[in-house]
């Protein structure tokens, strides 16, 4: 069965499933990280990609991929068209939050443990340098902290860079494949066993029934948010309408009671006909709850 829409690996739901696919996930993630850091990276183990909530008001923090490698701890975030300073700051805070937990667990500060944030960026603004590195470094190139780094890999910029350069395309193929659709993947380095396996997993995930309806996770969140807003509006409107109707009926009954009293109708009869209690009738004419029923009729004409 054909899916309505093919989701490449730049979508979080695909990227996570590929990169956390048992031993192959470690291998392919290691190749991606090795390409970005320009050194061999071996992924040792996955760490639960959710940081704990410290208070009931605090939102759950979901990370894309959090792993321990032979180079240290790495958070890998896939940003599809939504990277800005706020999100980059948030991703960095997630990394530092995990680092602080490790410090508390180990009960000591260890500046030799490396913490690395890797932002994989697609459909974002292109950069002059496809792979940017941010470090704590002084102007004279002396490293203040050499164990904390941020890497921004811009896949769109890499596409432009590698368009007519076979050697660069070979070097960055494990990043370029993340954005390819199913037709491009068919002919993309078919001799590479890792890319072949990558394609198989991406196709398998897309063939899952959960993706038949063709709605991307981002679109799903957008539609859900709109539906929730509309539901709150409808509920509020319905409740307001009910209160308005009830208030209108009450006002109509009060006017009717006044007219019936002027016609000399007994208060007991007015109460039965308007569903207003004798106490309410007393309050309406200004006598208060303790007004004598015999005096209520005299007070009606004052209203």
N, C-alpha and C positions, 0 to 999 in steps of 0.2 A: 504494500500500500504506500502510495506517495504521501509525503507530508505536505501540508499547505505552505509551510515555510521552513527552509533549512537554516538552522542556527549554527554558525561557525564557532570556533573556540573562543572568540572574543566576548561571547556571552558567558556570564558567570556560571550559569547552570551547566554549561558544556565544559568550561575550563576546569571547574572543580571536579567533575566526574572523571575527566581525563587524567588530571594530575593526582587524583587520589584513587587510582585504579591499581591497587595492590603493588606488585613489584614493578610493573611497567610504568605506573605513574611516577614512581621514584626515579626511574631511568629517564623518562622524557622530561620531567621537571629538572633533573640534574643537567640534561643537555641544554635546556632553555637557560638555566642559571649560569652554566659554564660559558655560554655564548655571550651573555650580558657582562659577566664579571671578567671575561677573558682569562679564565683559569679553570681548572677542573674542579667541579663541585660534585660531591657525593651526598645524596640525601640519605640520612640514616633512619629517620623515623618521622611520622606525622604526629603533630600535636593537635589536640582538640581545637578546632578553629573558632572557639567561642570563649571570650573572656568572661569571668563571673560578674554577676550583678552584686554590688555592695549594698545597695538600698533598693526598696521596692519601687522607688521613683526612677531609678536609673534604667536606661534602655539597654537591652542586650546588645553586645558588640560582636557582630559576626565578621570574622576575617575570611578572606578567600582561601589562602593556604598558609599554614604556619608549620614550619618544619625545622628539625635539627639537622644540620649538615656537618661535614668535616671542617667547614669554615666558621661555624657558629650557628646562631639562630636567625632564621629568615622569615619575614612576612612577605608574601607575594600577593599583590592586589591587581586584579584585572579591572581596568577603567575603560569602559566603552562609551566614549563621547561625553563623559561627565566629570573629567578631571579639572579641578580648579584649585585655587590656593586653600580653600576651606577643606576640600577633600584630602589634599596632600597633607595638610596639617593634621587632620583626623587620622589618616593612615599612620603618620609618624607617632601620634599620641598612642595609638594602639600598640605599636612596637615598643615604645618606652614603658607603657603599662605592663606589658609582659616582662620586659627587662627588670622592672622594679619587683615583680613577683618572684623572679629568679633570685634576686638579691636577698629578699626576705626568706626564701626557702633555704638558700645556702648560708644565710646568716653572716654574710660578709660581702664587701665590695670587691669585684674582680675585674679590673680594667682590661684584662687580656681576652675576655670573652667577647666575640664579635656579634653585633646585632645589625642586621642589614634589612632595609626596606626596599623591595623591588616593585616599582609601579610599571605595569605593562599597559601602555596607552594606545588605544585605537580610536579612530574617528575623532581625534582631538586636534588642536592646532599643531601644525607641523613645526618642528624645531630644526635649527641649522645643524645641531649635533644630534644624530639619532639616538645616541645613548649618552645621557648626562649623568655625571657623578657629583654628588654633593657631600662634602666632608667638613669636619671641624678643622679648619686650616688657617694659619696666620698668613698675612700678606707675604712674608718671606718664605712661604711654603713649608714652614715648620708645622707639623701636625699637633694640634692641641689634644684631640682625642682621635686616635686612628682605629678605634674599634666600633665606631658608629658611622654608617654610610647609607646614603639613599641613592638608588639607581632609577632613573627614568628612561625606559626604553620606548621610543615612539615608532610604532610599527608602520605608520603612514610615511614617515620620513625614510624609514628603511626601504620601503617599496620604491620610492623615488631613487634612492641611492643605488639600489641593486638592479634597476630596470635594465640597464645595458651592460652590466658588469657581472660576468659569470662567476668570477672568483669571490666577489662579495656575496653574491646570491648563495653560493655554496656555504660560505661562512655563517650567514644569518638565516639559513633555511628553516631552522627550528623555531624562529620567531615569525618568519613570513608565513609559515603554514597555519598559524593561529587564525588568520583572517580569511583564508581561502574557503570558497564554497565547494560543494561536493564535486562539481565538474572540474574545477581547477585542481582539486586534490587528486583526482584520478590520474592526472598526468604529471604530478609534482613529485619528482625524485622517486619513481616507482621501484628503483633498485635499493632504496634505503629502507631497511627493515623496521626502523623506528617510526618513520613516516607512514609506512604501510600499516603498522599496528595502530598508530595514531588515527589514521583515516577510518579503520575498522571500528574503533571505539566511538568516534564522533558520529559515524553513520548509525551505529547501534543505538546510541542515545537518542538521536533524532527520530529513529524508527519506533521508539517507545511510544505507547499509546498516549502518554501524557502530553505529547507534542503534536498530536494529530490536529488539534484545533487551531494551530498556527498563530498563537498569541505569544509574543516574547515576554519574558519575565518583567522587563521594564514596562511594557504596555499593560501587562496584567496589573502591576502595582498602580499605574496611572488610572486605569479603569476602576479598580477597587476603591481608590481614594475618592474619585468622583461619585461613585455609587454611595459611599458612606456619607459624603456631604449632602447628596440629594436625599438620602434616607433621613438624615437628621433634620433637613429642611421640611420634608413632608410630615414627619412626626410633629415638629413644632407647629407647622401650619394647621394640622388636624386638631392638635390640642387647643390651639388658639381659637380655631373655628368653633369647637365644642363649647369653650368658655364663653365665646361671643353669643352663641345661640342661647345658652342658658341665661346669660345676663339679659338678653333681649326679651326672653319669655318672662323673666322676673319683672322687668320694667313694664311690660304690657299688662301683667297681672295687677301691678300697683295702680296703673291708670284706670283699669277696669274697676278696681275696688273703690276708687274715689268716685267714679261715675255712679256706681251702684248705691253707694252711701247717700249721694245727693238725691237719689230716687227713693230713699227711705227704706232700702232693703236691709233687713237685720244683719248684724255683723256675723252671726253664726252662718247665715246663708252665704254671705260674701266669702267667708273663709273656705267653705266647702267648694264654691264655684271657682275660686282663684288659686286654691292649694296654698294659700297664705295662712299661717297659724295665727291665732289670736295674739300671741306675743309679737309676731312680726307686724301685724296690723297696728299694735300699740306703738311699736318703734317707728313705724312709717309716719304716724301723725304727731310724733314728737313727745309722746307721753312717757316713753321708756318702758322697761319690762314690768314695772310695778304699777302701771296705770290700771285703774278700775275699769272693767269692761263697760260699765254703764256710762263712763265719761268719754270713751273712745270716740263715739259718734260725734260729740261736740268738737273734738279736736280735728276731725278730718277736714273741715272747711277752712282751716288755717293753712292747708297745703295747696 
